Each structure stands twice: as C-alpha cells, then as structure tokens.
Amino acid sequence: MTNHEFSDLVTRYERLVYTICFQLVRDPGAAEDLTQETFLSAYLHRESCPAGYERQWLGRIASNKAKDHLQSAWNRRTQLPGDEGMPPGLSPPAEEVALSRVGAREIRAAIEGLPEPYGPVCRLCLLEERSAEEAAAALKRPVKTIYTQLNRGKRILRERIERREGHGAVPR
C-alpha cells in the first residue's frame, strides 16, 4: 500500500475509527487519541492489511486500542474489581465520592462487616486486590457466582456509605 493509498484510507475511515473508539471509551479526548494511535499502528503494519478488508481491519485495530486503553493501569485507577466491562464515563462515581469522604480505615471496617456470602468475596477482591478467578479458587465457588456476589456486596457498601454520609459514620 502506497502512502497516497493510505492517506485515502485515513480520509475514508477516520469517522468510523473515531466512532468505534468513542463507543468503547466514552471520552471524546481519549477517542481522538486512540484514533490517532489506530492509524499510526495501521500505517506501521500497512503491508499486513488484507486487500478488500480495510474497513474490518481498521475496526479491529481501533477496538483493540480502545480495549487496551480501558485495561491500562492508568485508566483503572478509579475502577473497582467487577467494573472492568463498564466504560469509565458510564460507571457511577459513588466509589470515588465515598473514598474521598471516608477514610480507608472506615472503608475496611465496612467491607469486613459485610454479611455472608458477600464479606469474604469483597475482602479478597477489594481489600486484598485478588482477581475474581483467584477468589473463586480460594472460596471454592464458581467465577460467575463471585462476580455476582462482588457486585451485590459493592452495592450494599455503596448504599450503606451513601446512607451514612449525612450521619458522619460508616456502618460496622
């Protein structure tokens, strides 16, 4: 593929690539950056583009770049385990708000005070930062059960913290 052909490819598919990136990351700035990264990667590997499948090839590169962005350590800094599939712009900021208003000691106490079956799952995943697969192995439960119990435990924590924010205390 010549430089002129690649230039035409960029012109033809830049909106598609941006849309794919934006649909996954829900951040216009990040989508623009990922669009540029997509075309840079495509340019560097332009010889591997299958003839007639340019659209699909660029779409796959764009979705992979966006997924890599969502999984990056920098982007995960405000996400809790269990929220991996949710783009950051759509996830509720309750965890962020709670963490800024309530100290780590109170959060730990709230997690440790969760009833069965949520307590052990949340302790492993939130406090010890273990993956759902590791928690499933440790607790001898199916991975899907761990994800469900983790989400329910986080919802209970969120509700307790939001309910107590006005009262100045976190449930034990």
Number of C-alpha atoms within 10 A of each C-alpha: 11 9 10 9 10 15 12 12 15 18 10 12 16 17 12 16 25 21 18 21 29 21 14 21 22 16 14 14 11 16 24 17 14 26 27 17 16 25 22 12 15 20 17 10 10 16 11 11 16 11 9 8 10 15 15 12 15 24 20 15 21 29 21 15 21 25 16 13 19 19 13 11 10 9 13 15 8 14 17 15 19 18 14 13 12 14 17 19 11 9 13 11 12 14 19 12 13 17 14 10 12 15 11 12 9 16 19 14 13 18 24 16 16 20 11 10 14 21 18 22 28 27 20 19 21 18 13 10 14 17 17 22 16 15 23 19 13 13 14 10 13 13 17 12 14 27 21 14 20 25 19 15 23 22 14 17 22 16 13 16 26 16 14 13 14 8 9 10 13 18 15 13
